[in-house]
Amino acid sequence: MKKVFLYLYPIEEYQRVLTFSDKYYIEHNLERPEIVLNECIKKRYIDNGYEVVIANYPDKEVFGINLENISRIINTDVTFKEASGYREDGSEKPIEEVKYPSEEFLLEQVGNVDEIVVGGFHVYDCVKRVAEHFYEKGIDTMVDLELTDLLYTVYRQSYFNKEIYNPANYKQYMIALGLRCGERLEEIHDNLNKRFGSPIYRFNDYEPTISVEEVFKDEKRGLRR
């Protein structure tokens, strides 16, 4: 059985906007998120027999992923310049000028696979598009939401487990977060269904191992970025 963890587009431009200086992490007694990311890739996937495949733009270097964690690097059919929502002068492109990488081109390079887990950038855009393409081809597919751009906040929470991704626990976290922000439970569930209603998220395939009340028991980690 061939299992792949596919991580999309780990480039400096995407990761730098979500991280702070070394001083910040020292002052708040936090690990740097890229260290956590690499530990999770090893413990969740490499140690469980997954091949780690990195998909990247042909005009960009891999950033933030340790080389020893990478089995293969595949390229997109478009450059970062073509895929970016901004021109080189910093102005925003109209949507018709933005080119998405071909999901089928990525699938062809990944090759025959029985099970695939997708992470990377960006959770509500490319990650969703690629995962749904694999799912529609009949492949056992799941998105590891904690190893997308959501990682940079969620890894601070006490429920977070470097060794295991449980979608039901992530859902508990989202419910707890909504309640903490003053949302009604019905409203939270409606929002979750709208955002994560696709079968690629697998919320209903797992049982939670943590209650909503336990999610924020360690207040030192907080919610702020």
C-alpha positions as CSV (number, residue, x, y, z in Angstrom):
1,M,0.0,0.0,0.0
2,K,1.5,3.3,-1.1
3,K,0.9,6.2,1.2
4,V,2.0,9.8,0.5
5,F,2.1,13.0,2.5
6,L,2.0,15.8,0.0
7,Y,3.1,19.3,1.2
8,L,2.3,22.2,-1.1
9,Y,4.5,25.1,-1.9
10,P,6.9,25.6,1.1
11,I,8.5,28.9,0.0
12,E,9.9,31.7,2.0
13,E,7.3,34.2,0.8
14,Y,4.5,32.2,2.3
15,Q,6.1,31.3,5.6
16,R,7.8,34.5,6.5
17,V,4.5,36.4,6.8
18,L,3.4,33.9,9.5
19,T,6.5,33.9,11.7
20,F,8.2,36.3,14.1
21,S,11.7,36.9,15.2
22,D,13.7,34.5,17.4
23,K,13.3,37.0,20.2
24,Y,9.5,36.7,20.1
25,Y,9.6,32.9,20.4
26,I,12.2,33.0,23.3
27,E,10.2,35.6,25.2
28,H,7.0,33.5,24.9
29,N,8.7,30.2,25.5
30,L,7.6,28.8,22.2
31,E,9.2,26.6,19.7
32,R,9.6,28.1,16.2
33,P,6.8,26.7,14.0
34,E,9.1,25.4,11.3
35,I,10.7,23.1,14.0
36,V,7.3,21.8,15.0
37,L,6.3,21.4,11.3
38,N,9.4,19.2,10.7
39,E,8.8,17.1,13.8
40,C,5.2,16.5,12.9
41,I,6.1,15.5,9.3
42,K,8.5,12.9,10.7
43,K,6.4,11.6,13.6
44,R,3.0,11.6,11.8
45,Y,4.1,10.5,8.4
46,I,7.7,9.3,7.9
47,D,7.6,7.1,11.0
48,N,4.3,5.6,9.8
49,G,5.5,4.6,6.3
50,Y,4.5,7.6,4.3
51,E,6.5,9.0,1.4
52,V,6.9,12.8,1.8
53,V,6.5,14.6,-1.5
54,I,7.0,18.3,-1.8
55,A,5.3,20.2,-4.6
56,N,6.9,23.5,-5.4
57,Y,7.1,26.2,-8.0
58,P,10.0,25.6,-10.5
59,D,11.4,29.1,-9.9
60,K,11.5,28.8,-6.1
61,E,13.6,27.0,-3.5
62,V,12.1,24.8,-0.8
63,F,12.0,26.8,2.5
64,G,11.4,25.5,6.0
65,I,11.3,21.8,5.3
66,N,14.4,19.8,6.4
67,L,15.9,18.0,3.4
68,E,16.2,14.7,5.3
69,N,12.3,14.7,5.6
70,I,11.8,14.9,1.9
71,S,11.5,11.8,-0.3
72,R,10.8,13.6,-3.6
73,I,10.3,17.1,-4.9
74,I,7.8,17.7,-7.8
75,N,7.2,20.9,-9.7
76,T,4.1,22.7,-10.7
77,D,3.4,23.6,-14.3
78,V,3.3,27.3,-13.5
79,T,5.9,29.6,-11.9
80,F,5.4,31.5,-8.6
81,K,5.4,34.7,-10.7
82,E,2.4,33.3,-12.6
83,A,0.6,32.0,-9.6
84,S,1.1,35.0,-7.3
85,G,-1.8,37.3,-6.8
86,Y,0.6,40.2,-6.9
87,R,2.8,41.7,-9.6
88,E,6.5,42.4,-9.0
89,D,5.7,46.1,-8.2
90,G,3.4,45.0,-5.4
91,S,0.2,45.8,-7.2
92,E,-2.6,43.3,-7.0
93,K,-3.4,41.2,-10.1
94,P,-7.0,40.9,-11.4
95,I,-8.2,37.4,-10.7
96,E,-8.1,36.4,-14.4
97,E,-4.3,36.9,-14.4
98,V,-3.6,34.5,-11.6
99,K,-2.7,31.0,-12.8
100,Y,-3.4,28.0,-10.6
101,P,-1.1,25.0,-10.8
102,S,-2.7,22.0,-12.6
103,E,-3.9,19.5,-10.0
104,E,-3.8,16.7,-12.6
105,F,-0.1,17.5,-13.4
106,L,0.6,17.1,-9.7
107,L,-1.3,13.8,-9.6
108,E,0.6,12.4,-12.6
109,Q,3.9,13.2,-10.8
110,V,2.8,11.7,-7.5
111,G,2.0,8.5,-9.4
112,N,-0.1,5.6,-8.2
113,V,-1.1,6.1,-4.6
114,D,-3.5,4.3,-2.3
115,E,-3.7,7.0,0.4
116,I,-2.7,10.6,0.4
117,V,-2.7,13.3,3.1
118,V,-2.3,16.9,1.9
119,G,-0.9,19.9,3.8
120,G,0.8,23.2,3.0
121,F,-0.3,26.5,1.5
122,H,-3.0,27.7,1.4
123,V,-5.6,25.8,3.3
124,Y,-8.7,27.3,1.8
125,D,-7.3,27.5,-1.7
126,C,-4.7,25.3,-3.3
127,V,-4.7,22.7,-0.5
128,K,-8.5,22.2,-0.9
129,R,-8.3,22.2,-4.7
130,V,-5.6,19.6,-4.9
131,A,-7.1,17.3,-2.2
132,E,-10.5,17.4,-3.8
133,H,-9.0,16.5,-7.2
134,F,-7.3,13.4,-5.7
135,Y,-10.5,12.5,-3.8
136,E,-12.5,12.7,-7.0
137,K,-10.1,10.3,-8.7
138,G,-11.1,7.7,-6.1
139,I,-8.0,8.0,-3.9
140,D,-8.3,7.8,-0.1
141,T,-7.6,11.5,0.7
142,M,-7.4,13.7,3.8
143,V,-6.2,17.2,4.5
144,D,-4.1,17.6,7.6
145,L,-5.4,21.0,8.6
146,E,-2.8,21.4,11.4
147,L,0.0,21.2,8.8
148,T,-1.3,24.0,6.6
149,D,-0.9,27.7,7.2
150,L,-3.2,27.1,10.2
151,L,-0.2,25.5,12.0
152,Y,1.3,28.8,12.9
153,T,-1.5,29.5,15.5
154,V,-2.8,26.0,16.4
155,Y,0.5,24.4,17.4
156,R,0.5,26.6,20.5
157,Q,-2.6,25.0,21.9
158,S,-2.3,22.4,24.7
159,Y,-4.4,19.8,22.8
160,F,-1.9,19.8,19.9
161,N,-0.2,16.5,19.4
162,K,2.9,16.3,17.2
163,E,2.6,12.6,16.7
164,I,-1.1,12.3,15.6
165,Y,-3.5,14.3,13.6
166,N,-7.1,13.6,14.6
167,P,-9.6,15.7,12.6
168,A,-12.2,15.3,15.3
169,N,-9.8,17.0,17.8
170,Y,-9.3,19.9,15.4
171,K,-13.0,20.3,15.2
172,Q,-13.2,20.4,19.0
173,Y,-10.6,23.2,18.9
174,M,-12.7,25.1,16.4
175,I,-15.8,24.8,18.5
176,A,-14.0,25.9,21.6
177,L,-12.5,28.8,19.7
178,G,-15.9,29.9,18.5
179,L,-17.4,29.7,22.0
180,R,-14.6,31.7,23.3
181,C,-15.3,34.4,20.8
182,G,-18.9,34.6,21.9
183,E,-20.5,32.6,19.0
184,R,-23.6,30.5,19.5
185,L,-23.1,26.7,19.2
186,E,-25.5,26.5,16.3
187,E,-23.7,29.3,14.5
188,I,-20.4,27.5,15.0
189,H,-21.6,24.3,13.5
190,D,-23.1,26.1,10.5
191,N,-19.8,27.8,9.9
192,L,-17.9,24.6,10.2
193,N,-20.2,22.9,7.7
194,K,-19.8,25.7,5.2
195,R,-16.0,25.8,5.6
196,F,-15.2,22.1,6.1
197,G,-18.2,20.3,4.6
198,S,-16.1,18.5,2.0
199,P,-15.3,14.8,2.7
200,I,-11.6,15.5,2.4
201,Y,-11.6,16.8,6.0
202,R,-12.8,13.5,7.4
203,F,-14.3,15.1,10.6
204,N,-16.9,12.3,10.9
205,D,-14.5,9.5,10.4
206,Y,-12.8,9.9,13.8
207,E,-13.8,10.2,17.4
208,P,-12.4,13.1,19.5
209,T,-10.0,12.2,22.3
210,I,-10.4,15.6,24.0
211,S,-13.4,17.6,25.1
212,V,-14.3,21.1,24.0
213,E,-13.7,22.2,27.7
214,E,-10.2,20.8,27.7
215,V,-8.9,22.6,24.6
216,F,-7.7,25.8,26.2
217,K,-6.7,24.4,29.6
218,D,-3.2,25.7,29.2
219,E,-3.7,29.5,29.1
220,K,0.0,30.3,28.8
221,R,-0.1,29.4,25.1
222,G,-3.0,31.8,24.4
223,L,-4.6,32.5,21.1
224,R,-2.7,35.6,19.9
225,R,-0.2,35.5,17.2
